[in-house]
Amino acid sequence: MSDLFAELEWRGFLHHATQQIQRHLAERPRTVYCGFDPTAPSFQLGNLMPVMLLRHFQLHGHKPIVLMGGGTGLIGDPSGKPSERPLLSNEQIRDNVHRYRDQVARLLDFDSKDRRALVLNNADWLVEQRLVDFLRDVGKHFTVNVMLQKESVQARLDAGISYTEFSYMLLQAYDFLHLFRKEQCTIQVGGSDQWGNITAGIDLIRRVEGSEAHGLVAPLFTTATGAKFGKTESGAIWLDPARTSVYKFFQFWLNTDDRDAERYLKLFTFLPRAEIDALVAKLKANPAAREAQRALARDVTERVHGPDATAKVIRASEVLFGGFDPHAADDAVFEVLALELPTATAPARDGLTLVDAVIQAGLAKSKSEARRAIEQGGIYVNQQRVKDPARSIASADWLAGRNLLLRKGKKEYGLLRLSQ
């Protein structure tokens, strides 16, 4: 277990842990859990850190439980929130739980016999819980004074906190007690904002069962620029490809600030130390090559979206930014680009002039504007500059049989596609 803690510390996962957790883990394989309230229709990037933490425990011989908060999600965790969460319907929560289950299936091992991961839903025991029994069996072990001292509550006292969210701590503590009883789970992990809720569960297990339980939390962090991790100008980065395309997901990691690259490689990949050190050395020697970011983007995207989808977005990225001849790309690559670039349907293969193509692709509003852009050397056909405004689009220009990639200047793209 010293290897596990050395690994977690080197990778930056250790923010705080109970004092005897190393001894506890060294005695025998343990069961560890992390809870996720399904208050959004998909995991965000911020959810990856605790899942990676669970996976590290699993790789070292322990059994992970992913606890879906089908019950607690109906209440809402006040941790890290400046105001009351909007309450979601039962149907929304159930739909989100199903989506989360599908996403986590790629991230943990659900096949190994001894340490196979479990996905549970706390609605199975919380929704039918009787209020009076809960207050007698659980509530009596908590004092309001102690609850008021928890950081998640303290941060909301000025803005106000409802009794509903104030009681969340008791529900999470009861989750820990339930998993202790039913699954012999003795460790809870999460982000550092969950420390108060985790220690509440540890105290409840000690009071009710007279047994020890432990917790470990990872740090919450911002990027080197001070922005919240997993957020961009266009919003959150989601694991659901319907909300954040695989291409945009890959680009997020590819565009990692040099100052964050080493930290992200440690936290979000399982690459060995020697390989990460080598990538960091290459980054320092030649930042423009961005080999560290490429390795990071490939590794995380493959884990979340699979190798086939990752290969397609890598090819699409290389078509746009160099490294791959667009004439060698198959139609699947252009299917990716069609989701990312302004795309129009070309009326026919033959008889299309470059001027008309530029207009149809949305790169010019008139023929005179298109001709001027071509004559000035600002128009590229399949990444090759063209200066002849009289040029027509030839059969050989249609990539993979039906795609024409046009560019104006350095970054303004348009894609024409023949209908199939």
Buried (B, 14 or more C-beta within 10 A) or exposed (E): BEEBBEBBEEBBBBBEBBEEBBEBBEEEEBBBBBBBBBBBBBBBBBBBBBBBBBBBBBBBBBBBBBBBBBBBBBBBBBBBBEEBBEEBEEEBBBBBBEBBBEBBEBBBEBEEEEBEBBBBBBBEBBEEBEEEEBEEBBBEBBEEEBBEEBBBBEBBEEEEBBEBBBBBBBBBBBBBBBBBEEBEBBBBBBBBBBBBBBBBBBBBBEEBEEEEBBBBBBBBBEBEEEEEBBBBEEEBBBBBBEBBBBBBBBBBBBEBEBEBBBBBBBBBBEBEEEEBEBBBEBBEEEEEEBBBBBBBBBBBBBBBBEEEBBBBBBBBBBBBEEEBEBEEBEBBBBBBBBBBBEBBEBEEBEEBBBBBBBBBBBBBEEBEBBBBBBEEEBBBBBBEEBEEBEBBBEEEBBBBEBBBBBBBEEEBBBBBBBEE
